[in-house]
Amino acid sequence: MKKYSEYDSRKLLEKYKIPIPEGILAKNGQDAVLAANKVGYPCIMKIISPDILHKSDVGGVVINILNETQARDAFLKIISSAKKQKPDAKIDGVLIEKIVIGKECIVGASRDPQFGSILMFGLGGIFVEVLKDVTFRLIPIEKKDAHDMIREIKAYPILEGIRGEPPVDISAIEKTLLKVSKMVQKEKITELDINPLIVNKDGVICADCRMIFE
């Protein structure tokens, strides 16, 4: 079994033309400051380790960084917390990304021993954790499957736009589901979690991802 950290996953997402935010991996505090200045403020910083799949659980995420001082402090805080919580974890560095605004969705994949690879889609946040508002299809999917998956979730009206909010780019979500289906099949991925997939009127951005291969 091989695990890909978020940073490793970015290369495969780029191969399949799945949009990702600009991101730079920093190895020390000064690199973090330079990276934050380049991607722009506000930015987010995240621990990168193949051994840490749930970054928030180890204090490995700091959001809404607004200046150089905060960037340097956040880097030190993230590394210190990760080492304390997971002393045996291999730490590759800290990823600095520009914050992207939009609705949070989740795209996942897993392999069932009987049915094969399965694709999941839903809204992120409480819609996944509490309401379990997700839908599934066997991989590979067709364009109609992608179309139907999005519209099957109870929270679909949120994507259409409510209370004066603009609708998100539904077509971009459909294309992303098709790309993920192809990627899972071609690359022999046994488990995938894109969470969140940020969606807005301009398209989609994969803001976090992890992958496990056979």
Secondary structure, 3 states (H helix, E strand, C coil): CEEECHHHHHHHHHHCCCCCCCEEEECCHHHHHHHHHHHCCCEEEEEECCCCCCHHHHCCEEEEECCHHHHHHHHHHHHHHHHHHCCCCCCCEEEEEECCCCEEEEEEEEEECCCEEEEEEEECCHHHHCCCCEEEEECCCCHHHHHHHHHHCCCHHHHHCCCCCCCCCHHHHHHHHHHHHHHHHHHCEEEEEEEEEEEECCEEEECCEEEEEC
